[in-house]
Amino acid sequence: MAPVGTAVQDHVALAEIELCGELIIAASAARERLSLESIDEVLRVAEERRTGSDG
């Protein structure tokens, strides 16, 4: 049994939760539906492609 107060953090899950929160904020601030380009910008898709292709 794990000691009380010990927590395992799933860093991937935490990153996904953060991105979902950012997407919800962007969607609630938008006057219209977010375009695919806007969604990609919020989710930093282009940034991820650049850093992913470097390694």
N, C-alpha and C positions, 0 to 999 in steps of 0.2 A: 504494500500500500504506500502511495506517495505521501511524503510529509505534508502536513497542513501548511498552506500558504505558498506552495510550490506550483507554479503555473508554466505550462508549456505553451510557447507562442508559435503560431504558424505564420511566418513572415509573409508568405505568398497570400494567405487569406487576409491578413491585415492590409496588405497593399491593395487587394481587390476591393475590400470594404472602403478604403480611402478613395479609390477611383470612383466607386459607385456614389459615394457622398458628393464628390465634386461634380459628377454628372447630374445628380438630383438638383444641386444648387444651380448649375447652369440652366437646366430645363425650367426650373421655377422662375428664374430671372428673365427668360426669353419671352418675347411677345408672341412668337409663333413656334411651331415645331422646330427643333434643332435639325439642321441639315446634316448629312453624313459627314461632311467636312468639319462642321462644328463639333460633332461628337468625337471624331478622330482627334481634333485639337485638344479637347478636354481630356481625353484618354491618353494623350501624348503618343499617338500611334506613330507619327513620323519620327519623333525623337527615339522611340524604341527601335524602329527600323534602322536608324543611323547608328545607334550604339550596338545593336545586334549584329550589324554587318561588319563592324570594326574588329570584332573578336572572332 
